[in-house]
Amino acid sequence: MEIILKTDIKGLGYKNDIVSVKPGYGRNYLIPQGFAMLASEANKKVRDENIKQAAHKAEKVKQDAEELANNIGELELVIEAKAGESGKIFGAVTTTQAAEKLKEKGYDVDRKKIGFTSEIKMLGDYTAVLDLHREVKKEISIKVVKAE
């Protein structure tokens, strides 16, 4: 079943993308939640017109994302976590904690746009990917240290 996404959905696509999904996922979840609409000919024409009108605005959003990525530069976040003697932390470091640390540094990035390359359950150095725009991704390093 082909649908047109109304919002960005991680792992599926970005707004205005036409994607194929299983019929149950589309009919029972995406469409009722308002995340997508059927990819009928009429809806495709509406989508094309919306893309034309939003092209200028989209370029501005992309420039803002590139500017934010350049401003972040080679930033390293230091996140404190309670940990045992072996270095295993209690729980895990979450995207919410990373978003809060970025906010402290003056960068407002939504937690949903942050992804880790691996689960953070031990002290050490890790990499996070900021999905600032469909064409702008930025990697930052995260250092997890033991909380005193």
Secondary structure, 3 states (H helix, E strand, C coil): CEEEECCCECCCECCCCEEECCHHHHHHHHCCCCCEEECCHHHHHHHHHHHHHHHHHHHHHHHHHHHHHHHHCCCEEEEEECECCCCEECCCCCHHHHHHHHHHCCCCCCHHHEEECCCCCECEEEEEEEEEECCEEEEEEEEEEECC
